[in-house]
Amino acid sequence: MLQTTLYDAKARLSALVEEVSQTGQEILITRHGKPIVRLAPLQPVSWAPIWDAPERLRPKLCEDPTIPTLIDGFPVSDDDPV
């Protein structure tokens, strides 16, 4: 895991985000030598659990309002701007 200071992360945030999204490697951000936050890539949500369900359960699962809608593999709610 890569490590950087908060001061450096603030100055290079866009580059760090791009690096994490491209490599998938996490970056640990520290303040005064102590870890405070981890910058990590999002993991896409898999539809496999729904589509692997028995046929009789699929309509119920797909109509369940607690299952988020997916855009580009990531969950969104009705409150999120599209």
For each residue, the residues with C-beta under 8 A, 3 or more apart:
1: 25 26 27 28 38
2: 25 26 27 28
3: 27 28 29 30
4: 8 9 12 16 27 28 29 30
5: 8 9 29 30 31
6: 9 10 29 30 31 36
7: 10 11
8: 4 5 11 12
9: 4 5 6 12 13 16 27 29 39
10: 6 7 13
11: 7 8
12: 4 8 9 15 16
13: 9 10 16 17
14: 17 18
15: 12 18 19
16: 4 9 12 13 19 20 27 39
17: 13 14 20 21 39
18: 14 15 21 22
19: 15 16 22 23 25 27
20: 16 17 23 24 25 26 27 39 40 41
21: 17 18 24 41
22: 18 19
23: 19 20
24: 20 21 41
25: 1 2 19 20
26: 1 2 20 38 39 40 41
27: 1 2 3 4 9 16 19 20 38 39 40
28: 1 2 3 4 35 37 38 39
29: 3 4 5 6 9 35 36 37 38 39
30: 3 4 5 6 33 34 35 36
31: 5 6 34 36
32:
33: 30
34: 30 31
35: 28 29 30 38
36: 6 29 30 31
37: 28 29
38: 1 26 27 28 29 35
39: 9 16 17 20 26 27 28 29
40: 20 26 27
41: 20 21 24 26
42: 74
43:
44: 73 74
45: 68 70 73 74 75
46: 49
47: 50 51 70
48: 51 52
49: 46 52 53
50: 47 53 58 61 62 67
51: 47 48 58
52: 48 49
53: 49 50 57 58 61
54: 57 58
55: 58
56:
57: 53 54 60 61
58: 50 51 53 54 55 61 62
59: 62 63
60: 57 63 64
61: 50 53 57 58 64 67
62: 50 58 59 67
63: 59 60
64: 60 61 67
65:
66:
67: 50 61 62 64
68: 45 75 76 77
69: 75 76 77 78
70: 45 47 73 74 75 76
71: 74 76 82
72:
73: 44 45 70
74: 42 44 45 70 71
75: 45 68 69 70
76: 68 69 70 71 80 82
77: 68 69 80
78: 69
79:
80: 76 77
81:
82: 71 76
